[in-house]
């Protein structure tokens, strides 16, 4: 993984010192709350319902064991012994004291971490595929390009105060696991007819209040032009984005109002003006790629037979293998999903004890690296099949081996009303209720792949618009109600879910979900997935049953 050079470290250290001064001035009454707000936001600090919330960057979801131990230390010393992993591969602490945030940032800087640009109207953390570098459908590892983009976006002086927040995702595989079609810019690694690697560029995607699927603006871009073309898009957005209305300020609205033809022409004109002299050299690309060379794999790893033996003799291990492992491009290795969706745990949360233990396990079994997924789980990307049984046993003790990846209980969930000052309704409680009801794992496995996403407000941090089942909390005369959508997807065949009907009361949500699942089980055809059934029949059969007694 990438290691800071002296310039990176100096930048982060100076940013910490700067924010320490800004925070002290605010606490001394020298800055008003309005003056302090943009300063704290640029350093990842929100003011939430009960306490500040600090969001820490997880660059393209890749961390090392030393960084995980620092997160554990921060959880113990400055928070309430846990942290939260987000859908954008970031980390959040919900209970820091404002006066101690500069100390937290200083401790993060010692292990090459920061909170720069994790909030505010700026270019946010670049995200990517959590299986990058090891997945069998990969064209090229996207992480070097993510790092190049990270360096370019960090404290970019021209784009520090955009009309609204701006998010970029990069995918290097045939299957999109990075939700690139729902980002302001999506970057796909592709090959042209000559077999040369370049990029397909999408623009104008986004979720939240107005979910929109991004459109292709450049079918093929030579890799040397990556940054200059991204800069051209950002320049047009910065010039013409709606600053008069925060709900219409995202690039997706600019694109919708101007149309792709006009928008593309403006970007192309700007790009022609700036592209000369701003090319990415092959040397620069190769230098960054060197940080992401694969580890030294064991050439004899595929010779082991114990993995097969344990699958045959241990039913619980076999279930975990089936649901929590992914194939690896190297024979004898697997990628392991660490589930943060135990029944009695808020989705995406980890305790300090678990953080420390995972750091130790990463050192022992996966070359000291841990990845954050878009569904609030973790991944060990390089585990020998020989070590899987031992790893599983230790994860099980830590309550990190729930065999439910990709199932109905692998829910995405935002903090909701429990923490967030923007929320209209709770999310965590709903996820726990659903989990408790779906305690029959045979039934869960029979349902197959099904993604439930739960958000407490229209901002959609949990991506409810693209859940196979989306649950959105809304306020109704001071009470918590929920709107349901069906048929969303953030993968290759991207789709925005269709609303099932009127919002339902909080005490009816779990019953509605189980009714939807029963309709699917009773009316599906052969091996038809939930998403396939919704595409075939629409929402009507589900709507009829959910609202039958309303």
C-alpha positions as CSV (number, residue, x, y, z in Angstrom):
1,X,0.0,0.0,0.0
2,X,1.0,3.6,-0.5
3,X,3.4,5.1,2.1
4,X,3.7,8.8,2.8
5,X,6.7,10.6,1.6
6,X,8.1,13.7,3.3
7,X,5.7,16.0,1.5
8,X,2.6,14.0,2.4
9,X,3.7,13.8,6.1
10,X,4.5,17.5,6.2
11,X,1.1,18.4,4.7
12,X,-0.8,16.3,7.2
13,X,1.2,17.5,10.2
14,X,0.8,21.1,9.2
15,X,-2.9,20.6,8.7
16,X,-3.2,19.2,12.3
17,X,-1.4,22.2,13.7
18,X,-3.5,24.5,11.7
19,X,-6.8,23.0,13.0
20,X,-5.5,22.9,16.5
21,X,-5.1,26.7,16.4
22,X,-8.5,27.1,14.7
23,X,-10.2,24.9,17.4
24,X,-8.5,26.9,20.2
25,X,-9.7,30.2,18.7
26,X,-13.2,28.9,18.5
27,X,-13.1,27.6,22.1
28,X,-11.7,31.0,23.2
29,X,-14.6,32.8,21.5
30,X,-12.4,34.4,18.8
31,X,-14.3,32.5,16.0
32,X,-18.1,32.3,15.8
33,X,-19.9,29.0,15.1
34,X,-20.5,30.1,11.5
35,X,-16.8,31.0,11.1
36,X,-15.7,27.7,12.6
37,X,-18.1,25.6,10.6
38,X,-16.3,25.4,7.2
39,X,-13.0,25.0,9.1
40,X,-14.2,22.0,11.1
41,X,-16.0,20.4,8.1
42,X,-12.8,20.4,6.0
43,X,-11.3,18.4,8.9
44,X,-14.1,15.8,9.1
45,X,-15.8,17.2,12.1
46,X,-19.7,17.4,12.3
47,X,-21.8,18.5,15.2
48,X,-24.3,15.8,15.8
49,X,-27.2,15.2,18.2
50,X,-25.3,14.2,21.3
51,X,-21.6,15.0,20.5
52,X,-19.3,15.9,17.6
53,X,-18.8,13.2,15.0
54,X,-15.3,12.8,13.5
55,X,-15.1,11.1,10.0
56,X,-11.6,9.7,9.1
57,X,-10.6,9.0,5.6
58,X,-10.0,5.4,4.5
59,X,-8.3,6.0,1.2
60,X,-9.9,3.6,-1.3
61,X,-10.8,1.4,1.7
62,X,-7.2,0.2,2.4
63,X,-5.7,0.2,5.9
64,X,-2.9,-1.6,7.6
65,X,-2.7,-3.3,11.0
66,X,-0.9,-0.4,12.7
67,X,-3.6,2.0,11.6
68,X,-6.3,-0.4,13.0
69,X,-4.5,-0.5,16.3
70,X,-4.5,3.3,16.3
71,X,-8.3,3.3,15.7
72,X,-8.7,0.9,18.7
73,X,-6.6,3.3,20.8
74,X,-8.6,6.3,19.8
75,X,-11.9,4.4,20.5
76,X,-10.6,3.7,24.1
77,X,-9.0,7.0,24.9
78,X,-11.3,9.5,23.2
79,X,-14.6,7.7,22.4
80,X,-16.9,5.1,23.9
81,X,-14.8,2.1,22.9
82,X,-16.0,1.6,19.3
83,X,-16.0,3.1,15.8
84,X,-18.3,2.9,12.8
85,X,-17.4,2.0,9.2
86,X,-19.3,3.8,6.4
87,X,-20.4,3.0,2.9
88,X,-17.7,5.3,1.5
89,X,-15.0,3.2,3.1
90,X,-14.4,5.8,5.9
91,X,-14.3,5.5,9.7
92,X,-16.4,7.5,12.1
93,X,-16.2,8.2,15.9
94,X,-19.5,9.4,17.4
95,X,-18.4,10.6,20.8
96,X,-15.2,12.7,20.7
97,X,-14.9,15.9,22.7
98,X,-14.4,18.9,20.6
99,X,-11.3,20.1,22.5
100,X,-9.7,16.7,22.0
101,X,-10.2,16.4,18.2
102,X,-6.8,18.0,17.4
103,X,-5.2,15.4,19.6
104,X,-7.0,12.6,17.7
105,X,-5.9,14.1,14.4
106,X,-2.3,14.2,15.7
107,X,-2.3,10.6,16.7
108,X,-3.8,9.7,13.3
109,X,-1.0,11.6,11.5
110,X,1.6,9.4,13.2
111,X,0.2,6.4,11.3
112,X,-0.4,8.2,8.0
113,X,-4.1,8.9,8.5
114,X,-6.2,12.0,8.4
115,X,-9.7,13.5,8.2
116,X,-8.9,16.1,5.5
117,X,-11.9,16.6,3.1
118,X,-14.1,13.9,4.6
119,X,-16.9,16.5,4.8
120,X,-17.8,19.9,3.4
121,X,-18.3,21.0,-0.2
122,X,-15.0,19.6,-1.6
123,X,-13.7,16.5,-3.3
124,X,-14.2,13.6,-0.9
125,X,-12.5,10.3,-0.3
126,X,-12.0,8.4,-3.6
127,X,-13.5,4.9,-3.3
128,X,-13.0,1.6,-5.2
129,X,-13.6,-2.1,-5.3
130,X,-12.8,-3.8,-2.0
131,X,-11.5,-6.8,-4.0
132,X,-9.1,-4.7,-6.1
133,X,-5.9,-6.5,-7.0
134,X,-7.2,-10.0,-6.1
135,X,-10.5,-10.5,-7.9
136,X,-10.7,-12.9,-10.9
137,X,-12.7,-10.5,-13.1
138,X,-10.2,-7.6,-12.9
139,X,-8.8,-5.8,-16.0
140,X,-6.3,-3.9,-13.9
141,X,-5.8,-2.9,-10.3
142,X,-7.6,0.4,-9.8
143,X,-5.8,1.4,-6.6
144,X,-2.8,3.1,-8.2
145,X,-5.2,5.4,-10.0
146,X,-7.1,6.0,-6.8
147,X,-3.9,7.1,-5.2
148,X,-3.1,9.4,-8.0
149,X,-6.5,11.0,-7.8
150,X,-6.2,11.2,-4.0
151,X,-3.0,13.2,-4.3
152,X,-4.5,15.4,-6.9
153,X,-7.7,16.1,-4.9
154,X,-6.1,16.7,-1.5
155,X,-6.3,20.5,-0.7
156,X,-6.7,21.3,-4.4
157,X,-6.8,25.1,-4.3
158,X,-9.3,25.6,-7.2
159,X,-11.8,23.1,-6.0
160,X,-11.8,23.6,-2.2
161,X,-15.2,25.3,-2.1
162,X,-17.4,23.6,-4.7
163,X,-21.1,24.2,-5.0
164,X,-21.6,20.9,-3.2
165,X,-19.7,17.8,-2.1
166,X,-18.1,15.8,-4.9
167,X,-17.4,12.1,-5.0
168,X,-15.3,9.9,-7.3
169,X,-15.2,6.1,-7.6
170,X,-12.9,3.9,-9.7
171,X,-13.5,0.3,-10.8
172,X,-11.1,-2.0,-12.5
173,X,-13.2,-5.1,-12.9
174,X,-16.0,-6.4,-15.2
175,X,-18.4,-6.4,-12.2
176,X,-18.9,-3.0,-10.7
177,X,-18.5,-3.4,-6.9
178,X,-17.8,0.4,-6.3
179,X,-21.3,1.8,-7.3
180,X,-19.5,4.0,-9.9
181,X,-22.8,4.8,-11.6
182,X,-24.0,6.7,-8.5
183,X,-21.0,9.0,-8.1
184,X,-20.4,12.5,-9.4
185,X,-17.6,10.9,-11.5
186,X,-17.3,7.2,-12.1
187,X,-14.0,5.9,-13.6
188,X,-14.0,2.4,-15.3
189,X,-10.8,0.8,-16.4
190,X,-11.4,-0.5,-19.9
191,X,-9.4,-1.7,-23.0
192,X,-9.7,-0.3,-26.5
193,X,-9.7,-2.4,-29.7
194,X,-5.9,-2.3,-29.7
195,X,-5.8,-3.8,-26.2
196,X,-4.6,-0.6,-24.6
197,X,-5.7,0.2,-21.1
198,X,-7.7,3.5,-20.6
199,X,-10.8,4.8,-18.9
200,X,-14.5,5.0,-19.5
201,X,-15.7,8.1,-17.7
202,X,-19.2,8.5,-16.3
203,X,-20.6,11.7,-14.8
204,X,-23.7,13.0,-13.0
205,X,-24.6,10.1,-10.8
206,X,-25.7,10.4,-7.3
207,X,-28.1,9.3,-4.5
208,X,-29.7,11.4,-1.8
209,X,-32.8,13.4,-2.4
210,X,-32.6,13.1,-6.2
211,X,-31.1,9.7,-7.1
212,X,-29.8,9.7,-10.7
213,X,-27.8,7.1,-12.7
214,X,-24.6,8.6,-14.2
215,X,-24.1,8.8,-17.9
216,X,-21.0,8.0,-20.1
217,X,-19.3,11.2,-21.1
218,X,-16.1,9.7,-22.5
219,X,-16.2,6.1,-23.7
220,X,-12.4,5.9,-23.9
221,X,-9.8,8.2,-22.4
222,X,-6.1,7.5,-22.6
223,X,-4.7,7.0,-19.1
224,X,-2.2,9.9,-19.5
225,X,-5.2,12.3,-19.7
226,X,-6.9,11.1,-16.5
227,X,-6.3,14.1,-14.3
228,X,-6.7,16.8,-17.0
229,X,-10.1,15.4,-18.0
230,X,-11.3,15.2,-14.4
231,X,-10.1,18.7,-14.0
232,X,-12.1,19.9,-17.0
233,X,-15.3,18.3,-15.5
234,X,-14.6,19.9,-12.1
235,X,-14.0,23.3,-13.7
236,X,-17.3,23.3,-15.5
237,X,-19.1,22.2,-12.4
238,X,-17.4,24.8,-10.3
239,X,-18.3,27.5,-12.7
240,X,-21.9,26.5,-13.5
241,X,-23.1,24.4,-10.5
242,X,-26.2,25.8,-8.7
243,X,-24.9,27.7,-5.6
244,X,-28.3,29.3,-5.1
245,X,-30.0,26.2,-3.9
246,X,-28.2,23.5,-1.9
247,X,-30.7,20.8,-3.0
248,X,-29.9,21.5,-6.7
249,X,-26.2,22.1,-6.2
250,X,-24.8,18.6,-7.2
251,X,-23.3,18.0,-10.6
252,X,-26.2,15.6,-11.4
253,X,-28.6,18.6,-11.4
254,X,-26.3,20.7,-13.6
255,X,-26.1,17.8,-16.1
256,X,-29.9,17.2,-15.9
257,X,-30.7,20.9,-16.5
258,X,-28.1,21.5,-19.3
259,X,-28.3,18.1,-21.0
260,X,-25.5,15.8,-21.8
261,X,-24.8,17.3,-25.2
262,X,-24.2,20.8,-23.9
263,X,-22.4,19.7,-20.8
264,X,-20.1,17.4,-22.7
265,X,-19.3,20.2,-25.2
266,X,-18.3,22.5,-22.4
267,X,-16.1,19.9,-20.8
268,X,-14.5,19.1,-24.1
269,X,-13.8,22.7,-24.8
270,X,-12.3,23.3,-21.4
271,X,-10.2,20.1,-21.7
272,X,-8.7,21.1,-25.0
273,X,-7.5,24.3,-23.3
274,X,-5.8,22.7,-20.4
275,X,-4.7,19.2,-21.5
276,X,-1.3,20.1,-23.0
277,X,1.5,19.9,-20.4
278,X,-0.7,18.1,-17.8
279,X,-0.3,14.6,-18.9
280,X,0.4,11.7,-16.5
281,X,3.7,10.2,-17.5
282,X,4.2,6.5,-17.7
283,X,7.0,6.9,-15.1
284,X,4.6,8.5,-12.7
285,X,2.0,5.8,-13.1
286,X,4.6,3.0,-12.7
287,X,6.1,4.7,-9.6
288,X,2.7,4.6,-7.9
289,X,1.9,1.1,-9.1
290,X,5.1,-0.1,-7.4
291,X,3.4,0.6,-4.0
292,X,0.7,-1.9,-4.9
293,X,2.8,-4.8,-6.0
294,X,1.2,-8.1,-4.8
295,X,2.7,-9.8,-1.8
296,X,5.0,-12.8,-2.1
297,X,2.5,-15.6,-2.4
298,X,3.3,-19.2,-1.3
299,X,3.7,-21.2,-4.5
300,X,2.7,-24.4,-2.7
301,X,-0.5,-22.9,-1.2
302,X,-2.8,-24.8,-3.6
303,X,-1.4,-28.2,-2.5
304,X,-3.1,-28.2,0.9
305,X,-6.0,-30.6,1.4
306,X,-7.2,-29.7,4.9
307,X,-9.4,-26.9,3.7
308,X,-11.6,-29.4,1.8
309,X,-11.6,-31.7,4.9
310,X,-12.9,-29.1,7.3
311,X,-15.7,-28.1,4.9
312,X,-16.9,-31.7,4.9
313,X,-16.6,-32.3,8.6
314,X,-17.8,-28.9,10.1
315,X,-21.2,-27.6,8.9
316,X,-20.8,-24.2,10.5
317,X,-17.4,-23.7,8.8
318,X,-18.9,-24.8,5.5
319,X,-21.7,-22.2,5.8
320,X,-19.1,-19.5,6.4
321,X,-17.0,-20.6,3.5
322,X,-20.0,-20.5,1.2
323,X,-21.1,-17.0,2.2
324,X,-18.1,-15.1,3.5
325,X,-15.3,-16.0,1.0
326,X,-14.5,-14.8,-2.5
327,X,-12.4,-16.4,-5.2
328,X,-8.8,-15.2,-5.5
329,X,-6.7,-14.9,-8.7
330,X,-3.9,-16.9,-7.0
331,X,-4.6,-20.7,-6.5
332,X,-4.7,-21.7,-2.9
333,X,-5.8,-18.3,-1.6
334,X,-9.2,-16.7,-0.8
335,X,-10.5,-13.2,0.1
336,X,-12.3,-13.3,3.4
337,X,-15.2,-11.1,4.3
338,X,-15.4,-10.2,8.0
339,X,-19.0,-9.6,8.8
340,X,-19.8,-6.6,11.0
341,X,-23.5,-7.7,11.0
342,X,-23.8,-9.8,14.0
343,X,-27.5,-10.0,15.3
344,X,-27.0,-7.8,18.3
345,X,-24.6,-5.3,16.8
346,X,-25.3,-2.0,15.0
347,X,-24.3,-2.6,11.3
348,X,-20.7,-1.4,10.7
349,X,-19.7,-1.0,14.3
350,X,-16.5,-2.5,15.8
351,X,-15.3,-2.4,19.4
352,X,-11.8,-1.5,20.4
353,X,-11.2,-5.1,21.3
354,X,-12.3,-6.3,17.9
355,X,-10.1,-3.7,16.2
356,X,-7.0,-4.8,18.0
357,X,-7.8,-8.5,17.4
358,X,-8.4,-7.9,13.7
359,X,-5.1,-6.1,13.4
360,X,-3.3,-9.1,14.9
361,X,-5.2,-11.5,12.6
362,X,-4.3,-9.4,9.6
363,X,-0.6,-9.6,10.5
364,X,-0.9,-13.4,11.0
365,X,-3.0,-14.3,7.9
366,X,-3.3,-11.4,5.4
367,X,0.0,-9.6,5.1
368,X,-1.0,-6.9,7.6
369,X,-3.7,-5.3,5.4
370,X,-7.5,-4.8,5.9
371,X,-10.0,-3.4,3.5
372,X,-13.3,-1.6,4.2
373,X,-16.3,-2.6,1.9
374,X,-19.2,-0.5,0.7
375,X,-21.6,-2.6,2.7
376,X,-19.9,-1.8,6.0
377,X,-17.9,-5.0,6.3
378,X,-14.2,-5.8,6.2
379,X,-12.0,-7.9,3.9
380,X,-8.8,-9.9,4.4
381,X,-7.8,-10.1,0.7
382,X,-5.0,-12.6,0.8
383,X,-5.6,-15.6,3.1
384,X,-4.2,-19.1,2.4
385,X,-6.9,-21.8,2.2
386,X,-4.6,-23.7,4.7
387,X,-5.3,-20.9,7.3
388,X,-9.0,-20.5,6.8
389,X,-10.3,-22.9,9.5
390,X,-8.1,-21.3,12.1
391,X,-9.0,-17.8,11.1
392,X,-12.7,-18.7,11.1
393,X,-12.5,-20.1,14.7
394,X,-10.8,-16.9,15.9
395,X,-13.3,-14.6,14.1
396,X,-16.2,-16.6,15.5
397,X,-15.0,-16.0,19.1
398,X,-14.9,-12.3,18.2
399,X,-18.5,-12.3,16.8
400,X,-17.0,-11.4,13.4
401,X,-17.9,-14.6,11.6
402,X,-21.6,-14.3,11.0
403,X,-22.1,-16.2,7.7
404,X,-24.4,-13.7,6.1
405,X,-22.5,-11.7,3.5
406,X,-24.9,-10.8,0.6
407,X,-27.9,-12.1,2.5
408,X,-30.9,-10.3,3.8
409,X,-29.3,-9.8,7.2
410,X,-26.2,-8.1,5.7
411,X,-27.9,-4.8,5.9
412,X,-26.5,-1.3,5.2
413,X,-27.6,1.0,8.0
414,X,-26.7,4.7,8.7
415,X,-26.5,5.9,12.4
416,X,-30.0,7.5,12.0
417,X,-31.8,9.3,14.7
418,X,-29.7,7.7,17.4
419,X,-26.8,10.0,16.5
420,X,-27.4,12.1,13.4
421,X,-28.9,15.6,13.7
422,X,-30.1,15.4,10.1
423,X,-32.1,12.2,10.6
424,X,-35.9,12.0,10.7
425,X,-36.1,8.5,12.0
426,X,-34.1,5.7,13.5
427,X,-32.2,3.1,11.5
428,X,-30.3,0.9,13.9
429,X,-33.4,-0.2,15.8
430,X,-35.1,-1.2,12.6
431,X,-32.1,-3.3,11.5
432,X,-32.0,-5.1,14.8
433,X,-35.7,-5.9,14.7
434,X,-35.3,-7.4,11.2
435,X,-32.3,-9.4,12.2
436,X,-34.1,-10.8,15.3
437,X,-37.1,-11.9,13.2
438,X,-34.9,-13.5,10.5
439,X,-33.1,-15.9,13.0
440,X,-33.6,-19.0,10.8
441,X,-30.5,-19.1,8.7
442,X,-31.9,-21.8,6.5
443,X,-34.7,-19.4,5.5
444,X,-32.2,-16.6,5.1
445,X,-30.1,-18.8,2.7
446,X,-33.2,-19.9,0.8
447,X,-34.0,-16.3,0.1
448,X,-30.6,-15.9,-1.5
449,X,-28.9,-12.6,-2.4
450,X,-31.0,-9.7,-1.1
451,X,-29.7,-6.3,-0.1
452,X,-31.6,-4.2,2.4
453,X,-30.4,-0.6,2.8
454,X,-31.8,1.6,5.7
455,X,-31.4,5.4,5.9
456,X,-32.8,7.8,8.5
457,X,-33.2,10.7,6.1
458,X,-33.2,11.8,2.4
459,X,-29.4,12.3,2.4
460,X,-29.3,8.5,1.8
461,X,-25.9,7.7,3.5
462,X,-27.1,4.1,3.5
463,X,-28.0,4.1,-0.2
464,X,-31.6,3.2,0.3
465,X,-32.5,4.2,-3.3
466,X,-30.4,1.4,-4.7
467,X,-31.2,-1.3,-2.1
468,X,-33.1,-4.4,-3.4
469,X,-35.3,-3.3,-0.6
470,X,-34.8,0.3,0.5
471,X,-36.1,1.7,3.8
472,X,-36.2,5.5,4.2
473,X,-37.1,7.2,7.5
474,X,-39.4,10.2,7.2
475,X,-41.0,12.5,9.7
476,X,-44.8,12.5,9.9
477,X,-46.2,15.0,12.4
478,X,-43.3,14.3,14.8
479,X,-43.5,10.5,14.5
480,X,-41.1,8.1,12.7
481,X,-42.5,6.6,9.5
482,X,-40.8,4.8,6.7
483,X,-41.1,4.6,2.9
484,X,-40.2,1.4,1.2
485,X,-38.7,0.9,-2.3
486,X,-38.1,-2.3,-4.3
487,X,-35.8,-3.2,-7.1
488,X,-32.8,-0.9,-6.7
489,X,-29.2,-1.9,-7.6
490,X,-25.8,-0.2,-7.6
491,X,-24.1,-2.8,-9.7
492,X,-23.7,-3.1,-13.5
493,X,-27.4,-3.0,-14.3
494,X,-27.9,0.0,-12.1
495,X,-31.5,0.8,-11.0
496,X,-33.3,3.1,-8.7
497,X,-35.9,1.4,-6.5
498,X,-39.6,1.9,-7.1
499,X,-41.7,3.2,-4.2
500,X,-44.0,0.5,-2.8
501,X,-46.7,2.9,-1.5
502,X,-47.4,5.3,1.3
503,X,-45.1,5.5,4.3
504,X,-45.8,3.0,7.1
505,X,-45.5,3.4,10.8
506,X,-42.4,2.3,12.7
507,X,-44.0,-0.6,14.4
508,X,-45.1,-2.0,11.0
509,X,-41.8,-2.0,9.2
510,X,-40.5,-5.4,10.2
511,X,-43.8,-7.0,9.4
512,X,-43.8,-5.3,6.0
513,X,-40.3,-6.7,5.3
514,X,-41.3,-10.3,6.3
515,X,-44.4,-10.0,4.1
516,X,-42.3,-8.9,1.1
517,X,-40.0,-11.8,1.7
518,X,-42.9,-14.3,1.9
519,X,-44.4,-13.0,-1.3
520,X,-41.0,-13.5,-3.0
521,X,-40.6,-17.1,-1.7
522,X,-44.1,-18.0,-2.6
523,X,-44.2,-16.5,-6.1
524,X,-40.7,-16.8,-7.5
525,X,-40.0,-19.0,-10.5
526,X,-37.3,-21.7,-10.2
527,X,-34.0,-20.1,-9.1
528,X,-35.2,-16.5,-9.8
529,X,-33.5,-14.0,-7.5
530,X,-35.4,-11.3,-5.6
531,X,-34.2,-8.6,-8.0
532,X,-35.1,-10.7,-11.0
533,X,-38.6,-11.2,-9.7
534,X,-39.2,-7.5,-9.0
535,X,-38.1,-6.8,-12.6
536,X,-40.5,-9.4,-13.9
537,X,-43.6,-8.6,-11.9
538,X,-43.1,-5.0,-10.6
539,X,-44.1,-3.9,-7.1
540,X,-47.8,-4.7,-7.3
541,X,-47.8,-8.2,-5.8
542,X,-45.8,-7.0,-2.9
543,X,-47.8,-3.8,-2.4
544,X,-51.1,-5.8,-2.3
545,X,-49.9,-7.9,0.6
546,X,-48.1,-5.2,2.6
547,X,-51.1,-2.9,2.5
548,X,-53.8,-5.6,2.7
549,X,-54.6,-4.7,6.3
550,X,-54.1,-0.9,6.1
